[in-house]
């Protein structure tokens, strides 16, 4: 069982985290390095814990949720540094060809050299528990990891940090390059709204967290009373993932109960009944299952932002252990689902009409988070609505104090090209000063893709030359390959020298996969559509 968290843990954890500040100082000048990736430039062991330590009932509604541990496999690209060692832990073993795929992306590093510096560990536990909890429940495994790490030369990275990750950090005696659990409130829906109010960033009207249905209904009424012209209200669990945990309450069917036109009791009764008819973004979600989570997670209400031309941009930032804040990217997110609430992918960079404004707003949020003690990556999601004068109204929606869907594609681009993000233009430039763009998704999913093994995908990639070309720095990098066979789901990042080229590369990948899976389904001549069998696999 996981140990009970002791009262002195927070102080011991702070002492470990202080090592990060010491490591990021130049011995010669005592000045902080200006690079986000000082740790990529020196002799360190990196323990990667891709644990989604979120509410598992929310996260498990995401198709292939367990395989999202593969999204941090971009971390293997850090093995391009010949002194770096990586330990990567997963719930279930990764397919060997997937690991080979990532290691082959390393420029100038022999495959065997990189593989010798990579230790893969599996808990062999496919249950719904967070991966970090699975590790903590296995003391011999914890001891094995501790022995493999060099004292004062190791640190841990994770998807998000909770008490579980803090416990593992303490047991291993290594710092965690992530925000302390003490500040995680500011990455919840309610905490995000408080940050926006504090730094005076425009955001939709709404409430802070409530813990029961009665108070939820009262906040719905109060919001509707303040804005009687509202058509819809978003109800969000305080903790969500990829749009899961969100629901839309439609007010248009209960217009006869608008506050100020009827008494409070009638209006709240109507709202209470309408909750059962909400449009839930989670697959299979109902009011019964949703409401059962409110006492545990809390919930907020928020005015639904209407608009004929509407987008969902985001900005990503990095808080160094010193407290300095840097903007690292912007994106236009691709949202799906019945009400456009579910994250499906993104374009880089965000539209030129508002990307600089996003950067300025993101910097304000980052500085507020840094003042509260947060470090490492964060992102801020917005809603942008085009006005009649063609200008965009920007409203902040939420903060993510974790690695998200926009983290791995950008890190993959940067690590593969050794390029830099230009804050003044919001563009990314390769070492050859070539602008780079991409489209990325976690949700290229079709029933006809089911049954494709990772080896089959590699055959198709090689045969059709869909891989990333290190000479032109264009092409596609694949992820979530473990979800392909069971769920027909795949992730990919298509990189081009323009957004149009990136889209063309993406479209070609999808067209090839459609064609290849159609051939396999309708023809007995399967051997004519694939490469010869490699018996060593």
DRENKOLMAR-591787 format. One record per residue (C-alpha): residue number from 1; residue in one letter; x, y, z. Coordinates in Angstrom, 1 decimal, always signed. Each point is the difference from the previous one (the first is absolute). Example, Ala and Ser with C-alpha at 12.3 -4.5 7.8 and 13.67 -1.06 7.14 Angstrom:
! residues 2
1 A +12.3 -4.5 +7.8
2 S +1.4 +3.4 -0.7
***
This chain:
! residues 537
1 X +0.0 +0.0 +0.0
2 X +1.0 +3.6 -0.5
3 X +1.5 +1.6 +3.2
4 X -1.8 +2.7 +1.8
5 X +1.4 +3.4 -0.8
6 X +1.9 +1.3 +3.1
7 X +0.0 +3.6 +1.3
8 X +3.7 +0.7 -0.8
9 X -0.3 -1.2 -3.6
10 X -0.7 +3.5 -1.4
11 X +3.2 +1.4 +1.6
12 X +2.1 -2.9 -1.2
13 X -1.5 +0.4 -3.4
14 X +0.9 +3.7 -0.1
15 X +3.6 -0.9 +0.9
16 X +0.1 -2.4 -3.0
17 X -1.5 +2.7 -2.3
18 X +2.6 +2.5 +1.1
19 X +2.5 -2.3 -1.8
20 X -1.6 +1.1 -3.3
21 X +0.9 +3.6 +0.7
22 X +3.6 -0.8 +0.8
23 X +0.3 -2.1 -3.1
24 X -1.2 +2.8 -2.2
25 X +2.8 +2.3 +1.1
26 X +3.2 +0.5 -2.0
27 X +3.0 -0.9 +2.2
28 X +2.1 +2.6 -1.7
29 X -2.3 +3.0 +0.2
30 X -2.7 -1.0 +2.5
31 X -2.6 +1.0 -2.6
32 X -3.0 -2.0 -1.0
33 X +0.2 -1.7 -3.4
34 X -2.4 +1.5 -2.5
35 X -1.0 -3.2 -1.6
36 X -3.2 -1.9 +0.9
37 X +2.0 -3.2 -0.4
38 X +3.1 +0.4 +2.2
39 X -0.8 -3.6 +1.0
40 X +0.3 -1.1 -3.6
41 X +3.6 +1.4 -0.1
42 X +1.7 -1.8 +2.8
43 X +0.7 -3.4 +1.5
44 X -3.3 -1.0 +1.7
45 X -2.3 -3.0 +0.5
46 X -3.6 +0.7 -0.9
47 X -2.8 -2.1 +1.5
48 X -3.1 +0.4 -2.1
49 X -3.3 -0.8 +1.8
50 X -2.7 +0.5 -2.6
51 X -2.7 -0.5 +2.6
52 X -3.4 +1.6 -0.6
53 X -0.7 +0.6 +3.7
54 X -3.4 +1.4 -0.7
55 X -3.4 -1.1 +1.1
56 X -0.1 -3.5 -1.7
57 X -3.7 +0.0 -0.5
58 X +0.4 +3.1 -2.1
59 X +3.2 -1.0 -1.8
60 X -1.2 -3.6 -0.7
61 X -2.8 +1.4 -2.3
62 X +2.8 +1.0 -2.4
63 X +0.4 -2.7 -2.6
64 X +3.3 -1.9 +0.5
65 X +0.7 +2.0 +3.1
66 X +2.7 -2.4 +1.2
67 X +2.0 +0.5 -3.2
68 X +0.2 +3.8 +0.6
69 X +3.1 -0.9 +2.0
70 X +1.7 -0.2 -3.4
71 X -0.4 +3.8 -0.5
72 X +3.1 +0.6 +2.1
73 X +2.1 -2.2 -2.3
74 X +1.3 +3.2 -1.6
75 X +2.2 +0.0 +3.2
76 X +2.1 -2.7 -1.6
77 X +1.3 +2.6 -2.5
78 X +2.0 +1.4 +3.0
79 X +2.3 -3.0 -0.5
80 X +1.5 +1.9 -2.9
81 X +2.3 +1.3 +2.8
82 X +2.6 -2.8 +0.4
83 X +0.2 +0.6 +3.7
84 X -3.7 -0.2 +0.8
85 X -1.7 -3.1 +1.3
86 X -3.8 -0.6 +0.1
87 X -2.1 -2.3 +2.0
88 X -3.5 -0.3 -1.5
89 X -2.8 -1.6 +2.1
90 X -3.3 -1.3 -1.4
91 X -2.9 -2.0 +1.3
92 X +0.3 -2.6 -2.7
93 X +3.1 -0.9 -2.2
94 X +0.5 +2.2 -3.1
95 X +0.3 -1.7 -3.4
96 X +3.7 -0.2 -0.8
97 X -0.4 +1.4 -3.5
98 X -1.6 +3.1 +1.5
99 X +3.1 +0.7 +2.0
100 X +2.2 -0.7 -3.0
101 X -2.1 +2.5 -2.0
102 X +0.8 +2.8 +2.5
103 X +3.6 -0.8 +0.4
104 X +0.5 +0.0 -3.8
105 X -1.1 +3.6 +0.0
106 X +3.2 +1.0 +1.9
107 X +2.3 +2.0 -2.2
108 X +3.6 -1.1 +0.0
109 X -0.3 -2.6 +2.8
110 X +0.5 -3.7 -0.7
111 X -3.1 -2.0 +0.9
112 X +1.9 -2.3 +2.3
113 X +1.6 +2.8 +1.9
114 X -3.4 +1.6 +0.8
115 X -1.6 -3.3 +0.8
116 X +2.7 -0.8 +2.5
117 X -0.9 +3.2 +1.9
118 X -3.7 -0.8 +0.1
119 X -1.6 -2.2 +2.7
120 X -3.6 -1.0 -0.6
121 X -2.1 -1.2 +3.0
122 X -3.5 -1.2 +0.2
123 X -2.3 -0.6 +3.0
124 X -2.0 -2.7 -2.0
125 X -3.1 +1.5 +1.4
126 X -2.8 +1.2 -2.3
127 X -2.4 +1.0 +2.7
128 X -1.6 +3.5 +0.2
129 X +2.3 +1.2 +2.7
130 X +2.5 +2.8 -0.8
131 X +3.4 -1.3 -1.1
132 X +1.8 +1.7 +2.9
133 X -2.2 -1.8 +2.5
134 X +0.8 -3.3 -1.7
135 X +3.7 +0.7 +0.4
136 X -0.4 +1.0 +3.7
137 X -1.9 -3.2 +0.7
138 X +3.1 -2.0 -1.1
139 X +2.8 +0.7 +2.5
140 X +2.5 -2.3 -1.8
141 X -0.6 +2.0 -3.2
142 X +0.6 +3.3 +1.8
143 X +3.2 -1.4 +1.4
144 X +1.1 -1.1 -3.5
145 X -0.7 +3.4 -1.4
146 X +1.9 +1.7 +2.9
147 X +3.1 -2.2 -0.7
148 X -0.1 +0.9 -3.7
149 X +0.1 +3.7 +0.7
150 X +3.2 +2.0 +0.7
151 X -0.3 +2.1 +3.3
152 X +0.0 +3.7 -0.7
153 X +0.0 -0.7 -3.7
154 X -3.6 -1.0 -0.5
155 X -3.4 +1.6 -0.3
156 X -3.6 -1.1 -0.8
157 X -2.4 +1.3 -2.6
158 X -3.7 -0.9 -0.1
159 X -3.3 +0.8 -1.8
160 X -1.3 +1.8 +3.1
161 X +1.0 +0.1 +3.6
162 X -2.1 -1.0 +3.0
163 X +0.7 -1.4 +3.5
164 X +0.7 -3.3 -1.7
165 X +2.9 +1.5 -2.1
166 X +1.2 +1.8 +3.1
167 X +0.1 -3.2 +2.0
168 X +2.0 -1.7 -2.8
169 X +2.4 +2.9 -0.2
170 X +0.6 -0.3 +3.8
171 X +0.5 -3.8 -0.1
172 X +2.5 +0.3 -2.8
173 X +1.7 +3.1 +1.4
174 X -0.1 +1.9 -3.2
175 X -1.6 +3.3 -1.0
176 X -3.0 +0.2 -2.3
177 X +0.1 +2.5 -2.9
178 X -3.7 +0.9 +0.4
179 X -2.3 +2.2 +2.1
180 X -0.3 -1.0 +3.6
181 X -3.3 -1.5 +1.1
182 X -0.4 +3.0 +2.3
183 X -0.8 +2.2 -3.0
184 X -2.1 -2.4 -2.0
185 X -3.2 +1.9 +1.0
186 X +1.0 +2.7 -2.4
187 X -0.2 -2.5 -2.9
188 X -3.6 -1.0 +0.9
189 X -3.0 +1.6 -1.6
190 X -0.8 +2.1 +3.1
191 X +3.6 +1.0 +0.6
192 X +0.4 +1.0 -3.6
193 X -2.9 +2.4 +0.3
194 X +1.6 +1.5 +3.1
195 X +3.3 +0.6 -1.8
196 X -1.9 +1.6 -2.9
197 X -1.8 +2.4 +2.4
198 X +3.3 +0.7 +1.8
199 X +1.9 +1.1 -3.1
200 X -3.1 +1.6 -1.6
201 X -0.1 -2.2 -3.1
202 X -3.4 -0.2 -1.7
203 X -1.9 -3.2 +0.7
204 X -3.6 -1.2 -0.1
205 X -2.3 +0.8 +2.9
206 X -0.6 -2.9 +2.3
207 X +0.7 -1.3 +3.5
208 X +2.8 -1.5 +2.1
209 X -0.2 -3.6 +1.3
210 X -3.1 -1.5 +1.5
211 X -0.2 -3.4 +1.7
212 X -3.7 -1.0 -0.2
213 X -2.9 +0.2 -2.5
214 X -2.0 +2.5 +2.1
215 X +2.8 +2.6 -0.2
216 X +0.6 -0.8 -3.6
217 X -3.6 +0.8 -0.8
218 X +0.3 +3.3 +2.0
219 X +3.0 +1.0 -2.0
220 X -1.8 -0.8 -3.3
221 X -2.8 +2.2 +1.1
222 X +2.3 +2.8 +1.0
223 X +1.9 -0.1 -3.3
224 X -3.3 -0.1 -2.0
225 X -1.3 +2.9 +2.1
226 X +3.1 +2.1 -0.9
227 X -0.3 -0.9 -3.6
228 X -3.6 -0.7 -0.9
229 X +0.8 -0.2 -3.7
230 X +2.2 -3.1 +0.4
231 X -0.8 -2.9 -2.2
232 X +2.3 -2.6 +1.6
233 X +2.1 -0.6 +3.1
234 X +2.9 -2.3 +0.3
235 X +0.2 -2.2 +3.1
236 X +3.5 -1.3 +0.7
237 X +1.4 -2.4 +2.5
238 X +3.1 +1.7 +1.6
239 X +2.2 -2.7 -1.4
240 X -0.3 -1.1 -3.6
241 X +2.0 -1.3 -2.9
242 X -0.3 +0.6 -3.7
243 X -3.5 +1.5 +0.4
244 X -1.2 -2.9 +2.2
245 X -1.8 +1.3 +3.1
246 X -1.8 +2.8 -1.9
247 X -3.8 +0.2 -0.7
248 X -2.2 +2.6 -1.7
249 X -3.2 +1.2 +1.5
250 X -2.4 +1.4 -2.6
251 X -2.2 +2.9 +1.3
252 X -2.0 +0.5 -3.2
253 X -2.5 -2.7 +1.0
254 X -0.8 +1.6 +3.3
255 X -0.3 +3.6 -1.1
256 X -3.3 +0.3 +1.9
257 X +2.0 -0.1 +3.2
258 X +2.5 +2.8 -0.6
259 X +0.9 +1.7 +3.3
260 X -1.7 +3.3 +0.6
261 X -2.9 -1.2 -2.1
262 X -1.0 -2.7 +2.5
263 X +0.8 -0.8 +3.6
264 X +3.2 -1.6 +1.2
265 X -1.6 -3.2 +1.0
266 X -1.5 -0.6 -3.4
267 X +3.3 +0.8 -1.8
268 X +2.1 -2.2 +2.2
269 X -2.4 -2.9 -0.3
270 X +0.2 +0.3 -3.8
271 X +3.8 +0.2 +0.1
272 X +0.1 -3.0 +2.3
273 X -2.1 -2.1 -2.4
274 X +2.0 +1.3 -3.0
275 X +3.2 -1.4 +1.5
276 X -1.2 -3.5 -0.8
277 X -0.3 +1.0 -3.7
278 X +3.5 +1.5 -0.4
279 X +2.2 -0.9 -2.9
280 X +2.9 -1.9 +1.6
281 X +3.4 +0.0 -1.8
282 X +1.2 -3.3 +1.6
283 X -1.0 -3.2 -1.8
284 X -2.8 -1.8 +1.9
285 X -0.2 +2.8 +2.5
286 X -3.4 +0.6 +1.7
287 X -1.2 +2.5 +2.6
288 X +0.1 -2.8 +2.6
289 X +3.7 -0.7 -0.6
290 X +0.9 +3.6 -0.5
291 X -1.7 +1.3 +3.2
292 X +1.5 -2.8 +2.1
293 X +3.4 +1.6 -0.7
294 X -0.9 +3.5 +1.1
295 X +0.5 -0.6 +3.8
296 X +3.4 -1.5 -0.6
297 X +1.4 +2.3 -2.8
298 X -2.1 +3.1 +0.2
299 X -1.5 +1.7 -3.0
300 X -0.3 +3.5 -1.5
301 X -2.5 +1.7 -2.3
302 X +1.0 +2.3 -2.9
303 X -1.8 +1.9 -2.7
304 X +0.2 -1.8 -3.3
305 X +1.8 +2.3 -2.5
306 X -2.1 +0.2 -3.1
307 X +1.2 +1.1 -3.4
308 X -0.4 -0.8 -3.7
309 X +3.8 +0.0 -0.6
310 X +1.6 -1.4 +3.0
311 X +3.4 -1.6 +0.7
312 X +1.8 -1.5 +3.0
313 X +3.6 +1.3 +0.1
314 X +2.5 -0.8 +2.8
315 X +3.3 +1.3 +1.2
316 X +2.8 -2.1 +1.6
317 X +2.5 +1.3 +2.5
318 X +2.9 -1.2 +2.1
319 X +0.9 +1.1 +3.5
320 X +3.7 -0.6 +0.8
321 X +0.9 -1.1 +3.5
322 X +1.3 +3.5 +0.5
323 X -3.5 +1.4 -0.5
324 X +0.7 +1.5 -3.4
325 X -2.8 -0.5 -2.6
326 X +0.3 -0.7 -3.7
327 X -2.7 -0.4 -2.6
328 X +0.9 -3.0 -2.2
329 X -2.9 -0.4 -2.5
330 X -3.5 +0.8 -1.0
331 X -2.6 -2.3 -1.7
332 X -3.4 +0.0 -1.5
333 X -1.7 -3.0 +1.5
334 X -2.2 -2.4 -2.0
335 X -3.1 -0.8 +2.1
336 X -2.7 -2.6 -0.7
337 X -2.9 -1.6 +1.8
338 X -3.6 +1.1 -0.2
339 X +0.6 +3.4 +1.5
340 X +3.7 +0.6 -1.0
341 X +1.4 -0.7 +3.4
342 X +2.2 -3.1 -0.6
343 X +3.7 +0.5 -0.9
344 X +1.0 -1.8 -3.2
345 X +3.1 +1.7 -1.2
346 X +1.7 +3.3 -0.9
347 X +1.7 +2.2 -2.5
348 X +3.2 +1.9 +0.6
349 X +0.3 +2.9 +0.2
350 X -3.2 +1.8 +1.0
351 X -1.5 +2.4 -2.5
352 X +2.1 +3.1 -0.6
353 X -3.0 +2.2 +0.9
354 X +0.2 -0.8 +3.6
355 X +3.1 -2.1 +0.8
356 X +1.9 +3.0 +1.4
357 X -2.9 +0.9 +2.3
358 X -0.1 -3.6 +1.2
359 X +3.7 +0.2 +0.8
360 X -0.5 +3.1 +2.1
361 X -2.9 -1.5 +1.9
362 X +1.8 -3.2 +0.5
363 X +3.0 +1.8 +1.4
364 X -2.3 +1.7 +2.6
365 X -1.4 -3.3 +1.1
366 X +3.5 -1.5 +0.2
367 X +1.3 +2.7 +2.2
368 X -3.0 -0.4 +2.3
369 X +0.6 -3.8 +0.1
370 X +3.8 +0.5 +0.7
371 X -0.8 +2.4 +2.9
372 X -2.1 -2.9 +1.5
373 X +3.0 -2.4 -0.3
374 X -0.9 -1.9 -3.3
375 X +2.8 -1.2 -2.3
376 X +0.4 -1.7 -3.3
377 X -2.7 -0.1 -2.7
378 X -3.4 +1.6 +0.0
379 X -2.6 +0.9 -2.7
380 X -3.0 +2.2 -0.2
381 X -3.0 -0.7 -2.2
382 X -2.1 +2.7 -1.5
383 X -3.1 +0.5 -2.1
384 X +0.4 +2.5 -2.8
385 X -3.2 +1.4 -1.8
386 X +0.3 +2.1 -3.1
387 X -2.0 +3.3 +0.3
388 X -1.7 +1.8 -2.9
389 X +3.0 +2.3 -0.4
390 X +2.2 -3.2 -0.5
391 X +1.8 +0.5 +3.3
392 X +0.1 -2.9 +2.4
393 X -1.5 +0.0 +3.5
394 X +2.3 -2.1 +2.2
395 X -1.4 -1.7 +3.2
396 X +2.2 -2.2 +2.3
397 X -1.6 -3.3 +0.9
398 X +2.5 -2.1 +2.1
399 X +3.5 -0.6 +1.1
400 X +1.8 -3.4 -0.3
401 X +2.9 -0.5 +2.4
402 X +1.2 -3.1 -1.8
403 X +1.1 -1.3 -3.3
404 X -2.9 +0.0 -2.4
405 X -1.0 -0.9 -3.5
406 X +2.0 +3.0 -1.4
407 X +3.2 -0.9 +1.9
408 X +1.3 -3.1 -1.8
409 X -0.4 +1.3 -3.6
410 X +1.9 +3.2 +0.7
411 X +2.7 -1.7 +2.0
412 X +0.4 -2.6 -2.8
413 X +0.4 +2.8 -2.6
414 X +2.5 +1.9 +2.1
415 X +2.1 -3.1 +1.0
416 X +0.1 -1.3 -3.6
417 X +0.9 +3.3 -1.7
418 X +2.1 +1.7 +2.8
419 X -2.0 +3.1 -0.9
420 X -1.3 +2.9 +2.1
421 X -3.3 +1.8 +0.7
422 X +0.1 +3.7 -0.9
423 X -2.1 +1.9 +2.5
424 X -0.2 +3.1 -2.1
425 X -1.7 -1.8 -2.9
426 X -1.4 -3.1 +1.7
427 X +1.7 -2.1 -2.7
428 X +2.4 -2.9 +0.3
429 X +3.2 +0.1 -1.9
430 X +2.3 -3.0 -0.8
431 X +3.8 +0.3 +0.3
432 X -0.1 +0.9 -3.7
433 X -2.4 +2.8 +0.7
434 X -2.9 -1.8 -1.7
435 X -3.5 +0.6 +1.5
436 X -1.6 -3.2 +1.2
437 X -3.7 -0.8 +0.5
438 X -1.9 -3.1 +1.0
439 X -3.4 -1.6 +0.5
440 X -0.2 -2.6 +2.8
441 X -2.7 -2.3 +1.3
442 X -0.6 -2.7 +2.6
443 X -3.2 -1.1 -1.7
444 X +0.5 -1.3 -3.5
445 X -2.5 -2.8 +0.7
446 X -1.9 -2.3 -2.3
447 X -1.6 -3.4 +0.4
448 X +1.8 -1.3 -3.1
449 X +3.4 +0.7 +1.7
450 X -0.8 -2.6 +2.7
451 X +2.3 -3.0 -0.2
452 X +3.0 +1.9 -1.4
453 X +3.0 -1.0 +2.1
454 X +2.9 +2.4 +0.6
455 X +2.1 -2.1 -2.4
456 X -2.7 +0.4 -2.7
457 X +0.1 +3.7 +0.5
458 X +3.8 +0.0 -0.4
459 X -0.3 -2.0 -3.2
460 X -2.4 +2.6 -1.4
461 X +2.2 +2.9 +1.2
462 X +3.0 -1.4 -1.7
463 X -1.7 -1.1 -3.2
464 X -1.8 +3.4 -0.5
465 X +2.9 +2.1 +1.4
466 X -2.2 +1.7 +2.6
467 X +2.7 +0.3 +2.5
468 X +1.7 +3.3 +1.2
469 X +2.8 +1.0 -2.4
470 X +3.0 +1.2 +2.0
471 X +1.5 +1.8 -3.0
472 X -3.0 +2.2 -0.8
473 X -1.3 +0.0 +3.6
474 X -3.5 -0.8 -1.3
475 X -2.3 -3.0 +0.2
476 X -2.0 -1.8 +2.7
477 X +0.9 -1.3 +3.4
478 X -2.5 -2.6 +1.4
479 X -1.1 -0.6 +3.6
480 X -2.7 -2.0 +1.9
481 X +1.0 -3.0 -2.2
482 X -1.0 -2.4 +2.8
483 X -3.6 +1.1 -0.3
484 X -0.2 -0.8 -3.7
485 X -0.8 -3.8 +0.0
486 X -2.7 +0.1 +2.7
487 X -1.6 +3.3 -0.5
488 X +0.9 +1.0 -3.6
489 X +1.5 +3.2 +1.5
490 X +3.3 +1.7 -0.9
491 X +1.7 +3.2 +0.8
492 X +2.3 +1.9 -2.4
493 X +1.8 +3.3 -0.5
494 X +0.4 +1.2 -3.6
495 X +2.8 +2.6 -0.5
496 X +0.3 +2.2 -3.0
497 X +1.6 +3.3 -1.2
498 X -3.4 +1.6 -0.1
499 X -3.4 -0.8 +1.6
500 X -1.2 -1.1 -3.4
501 X +2.8 -2.4 -0.5
502 X -0.5 -1.4 +3.5
503 X -3.7 -0.6 -0.8
504 X +0.9 -1.7 -3.3
505 X +2.4 -2.3 +1.8
506 X -2.7 -0.8 +2.6
507 X -2.6 -0.6 -2.7
508 X +2.3 -2.4 -1.9
509 X +0.6 -2.1 +3.1
510 X -3.7 -0.3 +0.6
511 X -0.7 -0.9 -3.6
512 X +2.7 -2.6 -0.1
513 X -1.3 -1.6 +3.2
514 X -3.5 +0.0 -1.3
515 X +1.2 -1.6 -3.3
516 X +2.2 -2.6 +1.7
517 X -2.7 -1.1 +2.5
518 X -2.6 -0.2 -2.7
519 X +2.2 -2.2 -2.1
520 X +0.7 -2.4 +2.9
521 X -3.7 -0.2 +0.8
522 X -1.1 -0.8 -3.6
523 X +2.8 -2.0 -1.5
524 X +1.6 -3.3 +0.7
525 X +3.2 +1.3 -1.6
526 X +1.1 +1.5 +3.3
527 X +3.7 -0.9 -0.7
528 X -0.1 +2.4 -3.0
529 X -0.8 +3.0 +2.2
530 X +2.8 -0.4 +2.6
531 X +3.8 -0.4 +0.1
532 X +1.5 -3.5 +0.4
533 X -0.2 -1.5 +3.5
534 X +2.9 +0.8 +2.3
535 X +0.3 -3.3 +2.0
536 X +2.2 +1.7 +2.6
537 X -2.9 +2.2 +1.3
***
